[in-house]
Amino acid sequence: MAKILVVEDYLDYQELLHTFLENAHHEIATASDGTEALEIIRVHPFDLILLDLMLPGIDGFEVCAAIRKISDAPVIMLTALDSESCQMRGYELRIDDYITKPVSMALLLQKVEAVLRRTMSPALHGNVENAPEMLHYAEISLDLKAHTVRAADKPIDFTLREFEILLELMQAPGNVVTRKTLIEKLWGYDFSISDTRIVDTHMKNIRRKLGAADCIETVRGVGYKLKKSETNNEQTHA
């Protein structure tokens, strides 16, 4: 059972979410605007926050930015706004998923459970004992213990999800990592064609942040891979 805060100003939909998630054996609190949500979060810890964007007073983006100053709780934005710019802004604020309305309650629950599984039991993929401390490819370096990224010997600010995606690519240098693989492994729910946008949006942010050090290649209709590099891929163990 997880403690979930639902931030939704449309009361009928708020009640629907409350009932459905409670029937799935979660403990639910609700807020009807951003100010109320922040007051609750300052007092009570939550395992997950479902956050609408179009809220009265301060919008969901402002609420999310304020949440990140006081809490590391995972945030899922649940909104009717489906533009790529809104999604990219959300991911820049370190949200864990972006779900557009309308969405079936069954699919919503699947995505909620996937985020909870990942965030309530955080761990690197694979055998942690035998995992390297550092991964290098071309001008990119990943510190697996500190979860930090350097490109061209400069620190780059990556979100956790961006780090996880880049890690998947660097663990399979030169090989294609499909969107399906990324969805099922990192988000933890069954792949559907509509979910490719979430991967592509993250990838745009990753490539923009890497700048001149970007060595990611798009494989049309399939996924992504690291371009062949003259620099050998190195793994430095402790």
C-alpha positions as CSV (number, residue, x, y, z in Angstrom):
1,M,0.0,0.0,0.0
2,A,1.3,3.4,-1.0
3,K,0.4,6.9,0.2
4,I,-0.8,8.9,-2.8
5,L,-1.8,12.6,-3.1
6,V,-4.2,13.4,-5.9
7,V,-4.1,17.1,-6.9
8,E,-7.1,17.7,-9.1
9,D,-9.5,20.7,-9.2
10,Y,-12.4,19.0,-11.0
11,L,-14.1,17.4,-8.1
12,D,-15.9,14.6,-9.9
13,Y,-12.7,13.4,-11.5
14,Q,-10.9,13.8,-8.1
15,E,-13.5,11.6,-6.5
16,L,-13.2,9.0,-9.3
17,L,-9.4,8.9,-8.9
18,H,-9.7,8.7,-5.1
19,T,-12.2,5.8,-5.3
20,F,-10.3,3.8,-7.9
21,L,-6.9,4.1,-6.3
22,E,-8.4,3.4,-2.8
23,N,-10.0,0.3,-4.2
24,A,-6.5,-0.7,-5.4
25,H,-5.5,-0.7,-1.7
26,H,-3.7,2.6,-1.6
27,E,-4.1,5.4,1.0
28,I,-5.3,8.5,-0.8
29,A,-5.3,12.2,0.1
30,T,-6.7,14.9,-2.1
31,A,-6.1,18.6,-2.8
32,S,-8.1,20.9,-5.1
33,D,-5.4,23.5,-5.9
34,G,-1.7,23.9,-5.7
35,T,-1.6,25.9,-2.5
36,E,-3.5,23.3,-0.6
37,A,-1.3,20.6,-2.1
38,L,1.9,22.2,-1.0
39,E,0.5,22.8,2.5
40,I,-0.3,19.0,2.7
41,I,3.1,18.0,1.3
42,R,5.0,20.1,3.9
43,V,3.3,18.1,6.7
44,H,2.8,14.6,5.3
45,P,5.2,12.4,3.2
46,F,3.8,10.7,0.1
47,D,5.0,7.8,-2.0
48,L,3.5,9.4,-5.1
49,I,1.8,12.6,-6.3
50,L,-0.7,12.7,-9.1
51,L,-0.7,16.3,-10.3
52,D,-3.0,18.1,-12.7
53,L,-1.6,21.0,-14.7
54,M,-4.5,23.3,-15.1
55,L,-5.1,24.3,-11.5
56,P,-6.6,27.5,-10.1
57,G,-4.1,30.0,-8.7
58,I,-0.7,28.4,-9.4
59,D,-0.5,25.9,-12.2
60,G,0.9,22.4,-12.0
61,F,4.3,23.4,-13.3
62,E,4.8,25.9,-10.5
63,V,3.5,23.4,-8.0
64,C,5.9,20.8,-9.3
65,A,8.8,23.2,-9.0
66,A,7.8,24.0,-5.5
67,I,7.4,20.3,-4.6
68,R,11.0,19.6,-5.8
69,K,12.3,22.1,-3.3
70,I,10.7,20.2,-0.4
71,S,10.2,16.6,-1.5
72,D,11.7,13.9,-3.7
73,A,8.4,12.1,-4.0
74,P,7.7,10.8,-7.5
75,V,5.3,13.0,-9.5
76,I,3.0,11.9,-12.3
77,M,1.5,14.7,-14.3
78,L,-2.1,13.8,-15.3
79,T,-3.5,16.4,-17.7
80,A,-5.4,17.2,-20.9
81,L,-2.4,19.2,-22.2
82,D,-0.7,16.9,-24.7
83,S,1.8,19.2,-26.4
84,E,5.4,18.2,-26.6
85,S,6.5,21.5,-25.1
86,C,4.4,20.8,-22.0
87,Q,5.9,17.3,-21.7
88,M,9.4,18.5,-22.0
89,R,8.9,21.2,-19.4
90,G,7.5,18.5,-17.1
91,Y,10.5,16.3,-17.5
92,E,12.8,19.2,-16.9
93,L,11.1,19.5,-13.5
94,R,12.0,15.9,-12.8
95,I,8.5,14.3,-13.1
96,D,8.4,10.5,-13.4
97,D,5.7,10.2,-16.0
98,Y,3.3,12.3,-18.1
99,I,-0.1,10.9,-18.8
100,T,-2.7,12.7,-21.0
101,K,-6.4,12.6,-20.3
102,P,-8.6,10.9,-21.1
103,V,-6.9,7.7,-19.8
104,S,-8.6,4.5,-18.7
105,M,-8.4,3.8,-15.0
106,A,-6.8,0.4,-15.7
107,L,-4.0,1.9,-17.7
108,L,-3.5,4.7,-15.1
109,L,-3.2,2.2,-12.3
110,Q,-0.7,0.2,-14.3
111,K,1.5,3.3,-14.7
112,V,1.1,4.3,-11.1
113,E,2.1,0.8,-10.0
114,A,5.1,0.9,-12.3
115,V,6.4,4.1,-10.8
116,L,5.8,2.9,-7.3
117,R,7.8,-0.3,-8.0
118,R,10.7,1.6,-9.3
119,T,10.8,4.4,-6.7
120,M,10.0,2.3,-3.6
121,S,12.7,-0.2,-4.5
122,P,15.4,1.8,-6.3
123,A,18.4,-0.1,-7.6
124,L,20.6,-0.1,-10.7
125,H,19.7,-2.7,-13.3
126,G,21.7,-5.9,-13.2
127,N,24.1,-7.4,-10.7
128,V,25.0,-4.5,-8.4
129,E,28.0,-6.3,-6.9
130,N,29.6,-6.8,-10.3
131,A,28.6,-3.5,-11.8
132,P,31.3,-1.0,-12.8
133,E,31.6,2.3,-10.9
134,M,32.1,4.2,-14.1
135,L,31.1,3.8,-17.8
136,H,32.8,5.7,-20.6
137,Y,31.9,6.1,-24.2
138,A,33.5,8.7,-26.5
139,E,33.4,11.9,-24.5
140,I,30.6,10.7,-22.1
141,S,31.2,9.4,-18.6
142,L,28.6,8.0,-16.2
143,D,29.3,7.6,-12.5
144,L,27.0,4.8,-11.5
145,K,27.3,5.4,-7.7
146,A,26.8,9.1,-7.7
147,H,24.4,9.0,-10.7
148,T,26.2,11.9,-12.4
149,V,27.0,12.5,-16.0
150,R,30.0,14.3,-17.6
151,A,30.3,15.2,-21.3
152,A,33.6,16.6,-22.7
153,D,34.8,16.6,-19.1
154,K,32.0,19.0,-18.0
155,P,29.3,18.0,-15.5
156,I,25.8,17.7,-17.0
157,D,22.6,18.0,-15.0
158,F,20.5,14.8,-15.8
159,T,17.3,13.7,-14.3
160,L,17.1,10.2,-12.9
161,R,15.1,8.9,-15.9
162,E,17.5,10.6,-18.4
163,F,20.4,8.9,-16.6
164,E,18.7,5.5,-16.8
165,I,18.1,5.8,-20.5
166,L,21.7,6.8,-21.2
167,L,22.9,4.0,-19.0
168,E,20.8,1.5,-21.1
169,L,22.5,2.8,-24.3
170,M,26.0,2.7,-22.8
171,Q,25.6,-0.8,-21.6
172,A,24.9,-1.9,-25.2
173,P,27.4,0.2,-27.2
174,G,26.7,0.0,-30.9
175,N,23.6,-2.1,-30.5
176,V,20.0,-0.8,-31.0
177,V,18.0,-0.3,-27.8
178,T,14.4,-0.3,-28.8
179,R,11.7,2.0,-27.5
180,K,9.8,-1.1,-26.4
181,T,12.7,-2.3,-24.3
182,L,13.1,1.1,-22.6
183,I,9.3,1.4,-21.8
184,E,9.1,-2.1,-20.4
185,K,12.4,-2.0,-18.5
186,L,12.4,1.6,-17.1
187,W,8.7,2.4,-16.9
188,G,7.7,-1.1,-16.0
189,Y,4.5,-1.4,-18.0
190,D,3.4,-3.0,-21.3
191,F,4.5,-1.3,-24.4
192,S,2.0,0.5,-26.7
193,I,2.7,2.6,-29.8
194,S,1.3,5.7,-28.1
195,D,4.1,5.5,-25.4
196,T,6.9,6.1,-27.9
197,R,6.4,9.9,-27.4
198,I,7.6,9.7,-23.8
199,V,10.8,8.0,-24.9
200,D,11.4,10.4,-27.8
201,T,10.8,13.4,-25.5
202,H,13.4,12.2,-23.0
203,M,15.8,11.5,-25.8
204,K,15.5,15.0,-27.2
205,N,16.4,16.4,-23.7
206,I,19.3,14.0,-23.4
207,R,20.8,14.9,-26.8
208,R,20.3,18.6,-26.1
209,K,22.1,18.4,-22.8
210,L,25.0,16.4,-24.3
211,G,25.5,19.1,-26.9
212,A,28.7,18.5,-29.0
213,A,29.3,15.2,-27.2
214,D,26.1,13.7,-28.5
215,C,26.8,10.4,-30.1
216,I,23.3,8.9,-30.1
217,E,21.8,7.8,-33.4
218,T,18.1,7.4,-34.1
219,V,17.2,4.1,-35.8
220,R,14.0,5.1,-37.5
221,G,10.9,3.2,-36.3
222,V,12.9,1.1,-33.8
223,G,14.9,3.0,-31.2
224,Y,18.3,4.4,-30.5
225,K,22.0,3.4,-30.4
226,L,25.3,4.9,-29.7
227,K,27.3,5.7,-32.9
228,K,30.5,3.9,-33.5
229,S,33.4,5.7,-31.7
230,E,37.1,5.6,-32.3
231,T,37.4,5.7,-28.5
232,N,36.9,2.3,-27.0
233,N,34.2,1.8,-24.4
234,E,35.8,1.4,-21.0
235,Q,34.3,0.1,-17.7
236,T,36.3,1.1,-14.6
237,H,35.7,-1.2,-11.6
238,A,36.2,-0.3,-8.0
